[in-house]
Amino acid sequence: MNSANYNKITKTTPKGVSQYGLYSSNSNNNKIYDNLFNNTNNFFLSSSTNIWNIPPKQSA
């Protein structure tokens, strides 16, 4: 981690389920997440220090 300051964030899945976690920004201003999301529906990456990726838009 390049930053010691963590921020609490909230993301909402398409199903409306809020999920919480901590992130830190590295020198490229990428948000690095620490084990924040459970892997329900494989919607979020949940491994430590993975960069969170926004899944592709899903058709209705």
A tleap script that builds the chain and sets N, CA, C and O, in Angstrom:
source leaprc.protein.ff14SB
mol = sequence {
  NMET ASN SER ALA ASN TYR ASN LYS ILE THR
  LYS THR THR PRO LYS GLY VAL SER GLN TYR
  GLY LEU TYR SER SER ASN SER ASN ASN ASN
  LYS ILE TYR ASP ASN LEU PHE ASN ASN THR
  ASN ASN PHE PHE LEU SER SER SER THR ASN
  ILE TRP ASN ILE PRO PRO LYS GLN SER CALA
}
set mol.1.N position { 0.838 -1.184 0.000 }
set mol.1.CA position { 0.000 0.000 0.000 }
set mol.1.C position { 0.884 1.248 0.000 }
set mol.1.O position { 1.819 1.367 0.792 }
set mol.2.N position { 0.571 2.157 -0.892 }
set mol.2.CA position { 1.324 3.397 -0.943 }
set mol.2.C position { 0.708 4.471 -0.058 }
set mol.2.O position { 1.315 5.514 0.183 }
set mol.3.N position { -0.489 4.208 0.418 }
set mol.3.CA position { -1.162 5.177 1.273 }
set mol.3.C position { -1.611 4.502 2.548 }
set mol.3.O position { -2.155 3.398 2.523 }
set mol.4.N position { -1.381 5.170 3.662 }
set mol.4.CA position { -1.783 4.601 4.947 }
set mol.4.C position { -3.218 4.967 5.291 }
set mol.4.O position { -3.785 4.450 6.254 }
set mol.5.N position { -3.796 5.850 4.511 }
set mol.5.CA position { -5.157 6.294 4.804 }
set mol.5.C position { -6.168 5.438 4.073 }
set mol.5.O position { -6.138 5.309 2.850 }
set mol.6.N position { -7.072 4.852 4.859 }
set mol.6.CA position { -8.108 4.017 4.270 }
set mol.6.C position { -9.424 4.771 4.275 }
set mol.6.O position { -9.676 5.603 5.147 }
set mol.7.N position { -10.244 4.475 3.312 }
set mol.7.CA position { -11.532 5.137 3.195 }
set mol.7.C position { -12.619 4.090 3.112 }
set mol.7.O position { -12.487 3.093 2.403 }
set mol.8.N position { -13.692 4.324 3.841 }
set mol.8.CA position { -14.807 3.395 3.735 }
set mol.8.C position { -15.633 3.757 2.508 }
set mol.8.O position { -15.972 4.922 2.299 }
set mol.9.N position { -15.950 2.755 1.704 }
set mol.9.CA position { -16.727 2.997 0.497 }
set mol.9.C position { -17.950 2.111 0.496 }
set mol.9.O position { -17.987 1.080 1.169 }
set mol.10.N position { -18.934 2.512 -0.252 }
set mol.10.CA position { -20.138 1.707 -0.422 }
set mol.10.C position { -20.407 1.577 -1.910 }
set mol.10.O position { -20.440 2.572 -2.634 }
set mol.11.N position { -20.597 0.367 -2.353 }
set mol.11.CA position { -21.013 0.136 -3.731 }
set mol.11.C position { -22.327 -0.628 -3.670 }
set mol.11.O position { -22.568 -1.386 -2.731 }
set mol.12.N position { -23.164 -0.430 -4.658 }
set mol.12.CA position { -24.435 -1.136 -4.695 }
set mol.12.C position { -24.477 -2.012 -5.937 }
set mol.12.O position { -24.211 -1.546 -7.045 }
set mol.13.N position { -24.808 -3.266 -5.749 }
set mol.13.CA position { -24.911 -4.186 -6.873 }
set mol.13.C position { -26.196 -3.905 -7.637 }
set mol.13.O position { -27.069 -3.202 -7.129 }
set mol.14.N position { -26.332 -4.441 -8.851 }
set mol.14.CA position { -27.577 -4.250 -9.600 }
set mol.14.C position { -28.796 -4.772 -8.854 }
set mol.14.O position { -29.916 -4.322 -9.093 }
set mol.15.N position { -28.577 -5.726 -7.946 }
set mol.15.CA position { -29.697 -6.247 -7.176 }
set mol.15.C position { -29.988 -5.370 -5.962 }
set mol.15.O position { -30.883 -5.683 -5.178 }
set mol.16.N position { -29.258 -4.297 -5.799 }
set mol.16.CA position { -29.530 -3.363 -4.718 }
set mol.16.C position { -28.919 -3.746 -3.389 }
set mol.16.O position { -29.312 -3.210 -2.353 }
set mol.17.N position { -27.964 -4.665 -3.395 }
set mol.17.CA position { -27.339 -5.088 -2.149 }
set mol.17.C position { -26.085 -4.251 -1.922 }
set mol.17.O position { -25.150 -4.297 -2.722 }
set mol.18.N position { -26.066 -3.499 -0.848 }
set mol.18.CA position { -24.888 -2.688 -0.546 }
set mol.18.C position { -23.765 -3.575 -0.033 }
set mol.18.O position { -23.998 -4.486 0.762 }
set mol.19.N position { -22.553 -3.309 -0.485 }
set mol.19.CA position { -21.401 -4.058 -0.012 }
set mol.19.C position { -20.337 -3.038 0.379 }
set mol.19.O position { -20.208 -1.981 -0.239 }
set mol.20.N position { -19.584 -3.376 1.408 }
set mol.20.CA position { -18.694 -2.400 2.009 }
set mol.20.C position { -17.254 -2.870 1.971 }
set mol.20.O position { -16.986 -4.068 1.875 }
set mol.21.N position { -16.340 -1.942 2.044 }
set mol.21.CA position { -14.946 -2.324 2.121 }
set mol.21.C position { -14.047 -1.128 2.322 }
set mol.21.O position { -14.502 0.014 2.390 }
set mol.22.N position { -12.763 -1.411 2.416 }
set mol.22.CA position { -11.758 -0.368 2.574 }
set mol.22.C position { -10.883 -0.353 1.336 }
set mol.22.O position { -10.594 -1.396 0.750 }
set mol.23.N position { -10.468 0.831 0.950 }
set mol.23.CA position { -9.524 0.896 -0.147 }
set mol.23.C position { -8.436 1.912 0.157 }
set mol.23.O position { -8.595 2.792 1.003 }
set mol.24.N position { -7.353 1.768 -0.539 }
set mol.24.CA position { -6.270 2.732 -0.479 }
set mol.24.C position { -5.865 3.030 -1.912 }
set mol.24.O position { -5.957 2.156 -2.773 }
set mol.25.N position { -5.421 4.240 -2.180 }
set mol.25.CA position { -5.004 4.582 -3.535 }
set mol.25.C position { -3.493 4.449 -3.668 }
set mol.25.O position { -2.744 4.842 -2.774 }
set mol.26.N position { -3.052 3.886 -4.800 }
set mol.26.CA position { -1.620 3.800 -5.028 }
set mol.26.C position { -1.146 5.011 -5.826 }
set mol.26.O position { -1.918 5.941 -6.063 }
set mol.27.N position { 0.107 5.004 -6.237 }
set mol.27.CA position { 0.670 6.186 -6.883 }
set mol.27.C position { 0.008 6.496 -8.223 }
set mol.27.O position { 0.109 7.617 -8.722 }
set mol.28.N position { -0.670 5.508 -8.808 }
set mol.28.CA position { -1.391 5.746 -10.058 }
set mol.28.C position { -2.851 6.077 -9.806 }
set mol.28.O position { -3.661 6.130 -10.732 }
set mol.29.N position { -3.174 6.301 -8.533 }
set mol.29.CA position { -4.536 6.646 -8.135 }
set mol.29.C position { -5.542 5.535 -8.433 }
set mol.29.O position { -6.732 5.794 -8.612 }
set mol.30.N position { -5.044 4.284 -8.483 }
set mol.30.CA position { -5.950 3.149 -8.564 }
set mol.30.C position { -6.407 2.808 -7.161 }
set mol.30.O position { -5.621 2.853 -6.214 }
set mol.31.N position { -7.667 2.471 -7.030 }
set mol.31.CA position { -8.150 2.085 -5.713 }
set mol.31.C position { -7.829 0.608 -5.481 }
set mol.31.O position { -8.216 -0.255 -6.269 }
set mol.32.N position { -7.124 0.336 -4.401 }
set mol.32.CA position { -6.753 -1.030 -4.056 }
set mol.32.C position { -7.660 -1.463 -2.911 }
set mol.32.O position { -7.727 -0.799 -1.877 }
set mol.33.N position { -8.344 -2.560 -3.099 }
set mol.33.CA position { -9.332 -2.995 -2.115 }
set mol.33.C position { -8.820 -4.186 -1.317 }
set mol.33.O position { -8.141 -5.062 -1.852 }
set mol.34.N position { -9.149 -4.205 -0.052 }
set mol.34.CA position { -8.723 -5.284 0.832 }
set mol.34.C position { -9.911 -6.133 1.257 }
set mol.34.O position { -10.691 -5.735 2.123 }
set mol.35.N position { -10.045 -7.300 0.646 }
set mol.35.CA position { -11.042 -8.291 1.073 }
set mol.35.C position { -12.394 -7.682 1.381 }
set mol.35.O position { -13.023 -8.033 2.379 }
set mol.36.N position { -12.848 -6.767 0.527 }
set mol.36.CA position { -14.017 -6.006 0.917 }
set mol.36.C position { -15.328 -6.613 0.484 }
set mol.36.O position { -16.331 -6.502 1.190 }
set mol.37.N position { -15.334 -7.255 -0.671 }
set mol.37.CA position { -16.611 -7.731 -1.177 }
set mol.37.C position { -16.688 -9.240 -1.058 }
set mol.37.O position { -15.719 -9.949 -1.331 }
set mol.38.N position { -17.847 -9.722 -0.650 }
set mol.38.CA position { -17.998 -11.166 -0.723 }
set mol.38.C position { -18.168 -11.527 -2.184 }
set mol.38.O position { -18.392 -10.655 -3.023 }
set mol.39.N position { -18.065 -12.784 -2.485 }
set mol.39.CA position { -18.039 -13.188 -3.881 }
set mol.39.C position { -19.410 -13.630 -4.375 }
set mol.39.O position { -19.505 -14.416 -5.317 }
set mol.40.N position { -20.477 -13.130 -3.748 }
set mol.40.CA position { -21.824 -13.486 -4.169 }
set mol.40.C position { -22.021 -13.119 -5.631 }
set mol.40.O position { -21.789 -11.978 -6.030 }
set mol.41.N position { -22.438 -14.065 -6.406 }
set mol.41.CA position { -22.657 -13.892 -7.849 }
set mol.41.C position { -21.384 -13.484 -8.596 }
set mol.41.O position { -21.441 -13.038 -9.742 }
set mol.42.N position { -20.244 -13.643 -7.932 }
set mol.42.CA position { -18.968 -13.270 -8.544 }
set mol.42.C position { -18.986 -11.855 -9.098 }
set mol.42.O position { -18.335 -11.563 -10.101 }
set mol.43.N position { -19.734 -10.980 -8.440 }
set mol.43.CA position { -19.885 -9.621 -8.974 }
set mol.43.C position { -18.663 -8.768 -8.685 }
set mol.43.O position { -18.282 -7.919 -9.491 }
set mol.44.N position { -18.045 -9.001 -7.521 }
set mol.44.CA position { -16.863 -8.233 -7.160 }
set mol.44.C position { -15.685 -9.159 -6.926 }
set mol.44.O position { -15.854 -10.298 -6.491 }
set mol.45.N position { -14.517 -8.673 -7.213 }
set mol.45.CA position { -13.310 -9.380 -6.806 }
set mol.45.C position { -13.202 -9.295 -5.294 }
set mol.45.O position { -13.519 -8.262 -4.705 }
set mol.46.N position { -12.757 -10.372 -4.664 }
set mol.46.CA position { -12.709 -10.352 -3.212 }
set mol.46.C position { -11.323 -10.674 -2.667 }
set mol.46.O position { -11.133 -10.689 -1.450 }
set mol.47.N position { -10.359 -10.929 -3.533 }
set mol.47.CA position { -9.024 -11.252 -3.053 }
set mol.47.C position { -8.308 -9.997 -2.569 }
set mol.47.O position { -8.503 -8.904 -3.101 }
set mol.48.N position { -7.483 -10.180 -1.558 }
set mol.48.CA position { -6.760 -9.044 -0.989 }
set mol.48.C position { -5.909 -8.354 -2.053 }
set mol.48.O position { -5.256 -9.006 -2.868 }
set mol.49.N position { -5.931 -7.045 -2.027 }
set mol.49.CA position { -5.124 -6.159 -2.873 }
set mol.49.C position { -5.461 -6.232 -4.359 }
set mol.49.O position { -4.721 -5.691 -5.180 }
set mol.50.N position { -6.559 -6.886 -4.721 }
set mol.50.CA position { -6.966 -6.797 -6.120 }
set mol.50.C position { -7.530 -5.416 -6.397 }
set mol.50.O position { -8.131 -4.796 -5.520 }
set mol.51.N position { -7.340 -4.939 -7.604 }
set mol.51.CA position { -7.966 -3.685 -8.011 }
set mol.51.C position { -9.388 -4.009 -8.417 }
set mol.51.O position { -9.635 -4.923 -9.205 }
set mol.52.N position { -10.322 -3.245 -7.868 }
set mol.52.CA position { -11.723 -3.499 -8.156 }
set mol.52.C position { -12.012 -3.198 -9.615 }
set mol.52.O position { -11.618 -2.156 -10.138 }
set mol.53.N position { -12.703 -4.124 -10.264 }
set mol.53.CA position { -13.065 -3.934 -11.665 }
set mol.53.C position { -14.568 -3.830 -11.804 }
set mol.53.O position { -15.312 -4.584 -11.177 }
set mol.54.N position { -15.012 -2.901 -12.619 }
set mol.54.CA position { -16.441 -2.771 -12.883 }
set mol.54.C position { -16.811 -3.811 -13.934 }
set mol.54.O position { -16.228 -3.830 -15.018 }
set mol.55.N position { -17.774 -4.674 -13.625 }
set mol.55.CA position { -18.164 -5.697 -14.595 }
set mol.55.C position { -18.791 -5.058 -15.835 }
set mol.55.O position { -19.253 -3.918 -15.776 }
set mol.56.N position { -18.811 -5.775 -16.943 }
set mol.56.CA position { -19.455 -5.246 -18.144 }
set mol.56.C position { -20.931 -4.990 -17.896 }
set mol.56.O position { -21.554 -5.655 -17.069 }
set mol.57.N position { -21.485 -4.031 -18.609 }
set mol.57.CA position { -22.918 -3.781 -18.479 }
set mol.57.C position { -23.678 -5.011 -18.953 }
set mol.57.O position { -23.326 -5.640 -19.951 }
set mol.58.N position { -24.730 -5.336 -18.210 }
set mol.58.CA position { -25.530 -6.498 -18.569 }
set mol.58.C position { -26.800 -6.038 -19.259 }
set mol.58.O position { -27.423 -5.059 -18.850 }
set mol.59.N position { -27.178 -6.755 -20.312 }
set mol.59.CA position { -28.401 -6.391 -21.019 }
set mol.59.C position { -29.612 -6.735 -20.164 }
set mol.59.O position { -29.574 -7.664 -19.357 }
set mol.60.N position { -30.678 -5.981 -20.350 }
set mol.60.CA position { -31.871 -6.173 -19.532 }
set mol.60.C position { -32.560 -7.484 -19.884 }
set mol.60.O position { -33.588 -7.819 -19.296 }
savepdb mol mol.pdb
quit
